[in-house]
Amino acid sequence: EAQVTQNPRYLITVTGKKLTVTCSQNMNHEYMSWYRQDPGLGLRQIYYSMNVEVTDKGDVPEGYKVSRKEKRNFPLILESPSPNQTSLYFCASSGAGPYNEQFFGPGTRLTVL
Amino acid sequence: KQEVTQIPAALSVPEGENLVLNCSFTDSAIYNLQWFRQDPGKGLTSLLLIQSSQREQTSGRLNASLDKSSGRSTLYIAASQPGDSATYLCAVGSNFNKFYFGSGTKLNVKP
């Protein structure tokens, strides 16, 4: 089954404790992206990647890191999480080009205390 | 920076009614536009994708149109059903591979 998977689905952590949210897709997609969704603000793009070793900032990259060492994986790293990073996070992937729709993972609900 | 607005924020209709959801964007230099539905506690499900060179796309009871010059897209849902109740999001792809989402329209279809 074609899908985007994220782990963990739920995470409660404390300020300053490094964490990684994994994202994997099995569709051989070139493009992958991370978003956060907050009430009243909608989804905002954090980082995206056009292919292996090619990443770029979205609209809200501060406090986040990403890497793309393999085509299928695109982990999101929070080196020193803060409470304002409490949010619902989504990973998405698509083929390259404007005719390719984005497919989304199920989301990771992160709470930073 | 691209700004995407969806109106109305919420909509309640009786079952069987045809309805239109609106999405407007400020920069007409777009890559594509995609409509999604989001159910509570779930991820996003893609409904329709319109490339910048297209005017509309159809899938079943759904029809999405795009007017780049006026910065507008509409999602038309025919013969609405209670199962259509969800939040509908539009996402605009820019020419620099970034995507911008509206805040969504929460639709409630009453039996």
Chai-1 contact restraints between the chains, C-beta under 6 A:
chainA,res_idxA,chainB,res_idxB,connection_type,confidence,min_distance_angstrom,max_distance_angstrom,comment,restraint_id
A,G42,B,F101,contact,1.0,0.0,6.0,A-B,restraint_1
A,G42,B,S103,contact,1.0,0.0,6.0,A-B,restraint_2
A,L43,B,F101,contact,1.0,0.0,6.0,A-B,restraint_3
A,Q45,B,K98,contact,1.0,0.0,6.0,A-B,restraint_4
A,Q45,B,F99,contact,1.0,0.0,6.0,A-B,restraint_5
A,G58,B,K98,contact,1.0,0.0,6.0,A-B,restraint_6
A,P98,B,Y31,contact,1.0,0.0,6.0,A-B,restraint_7
A,P98,B,N32,contact,1.0,0.0,6.0,A-B,restraint_8
A,P98,B,Q51,contact,1.0,0.0,6.0,A-B,restraint_9
A,Y99,B,Q51,contact,1.0,0.0,6.0,A-B,restraint_10
A,E101,B,Q34,contact,1.0,0.0,6.0,A-B,restraint_11
A,E101,B,S46,contact,1.0,0.0,6.0,A-B,restraint_12
A,E101,B,L49,contact,1.0,0.0,6.0,A-B,restraint_13
A,F104,B,G43,contact,1.0,0.0,6.0,A-B,restraint_14
A,F104,B,L44,contact,1.0,0.0,6.0,A-B,restraint_15
A,G105,B,G43,contact,1.0,0.0,6.0,A-B,restraint_16
A,P106,B,G43,contact,1.0,0.0,6.0,A-B,restraint_17
A,G107,B,G43,contact,1.0,0.0,6.0,A-B,restraint_18
